[in-house]
Amino acid sequence: GTNEGIMHTTKPYFTAQFHPEARGGPTDTEFLFDDFVGMVQSGNHSVGSLFTNVAPDTRVPVKKVLVLGSGGLSIGQAGEFDYSGNQAIKALKEEGIET
């Protein structure tokens, strides 16, 4: 599974989103709530100080990307790939990457 999140570097805003295979549940992000409460109690409004182990940017510059899809695994899932595939292509084109 995968997870993603965003954070503001100077304000106390951050999020986490888990892909279903990551089994995100009500207690999986409890540590984020604890971090938020601690940040508010200490008066620290920089979320960046909470996340010191952020991985470095290791993106490799690319010019072209081939997006492949196999369709839905069951009835009703084909639309999920259509949407996510289209969003991926849109984002890549916005970055100037040929798809």
C-alpha positions, 0 to 999 in steps of 0.5 A: 500500500501507499500513503501520501500527505501534504504539510504547510511549512509555516502554519500548523496544517498537515494531512495524511491519505492512505491507499486502501491496501495500506489499511489506514484506519482510525488508529493508524494516524493517531500519532499525527493527532498527538503531534498536532496537539503537542504543536498547539500546546507548545505554541510551535506553528511550524509543521516542518519541525515535526517531520525531520526525517523527510526523504530527500527529493530523488526524482529523476528528470524524464521526458516521456512516460507511458501510462498502462492500464488493465481495466477494472478487476471487477465490474464497476472498477474500470471507471476508477482507472479511467479517472486516475489514469486521466488525472495522471496524464493531466498532471504529467502534461502540466509538468511538461512531460510527454505521455 
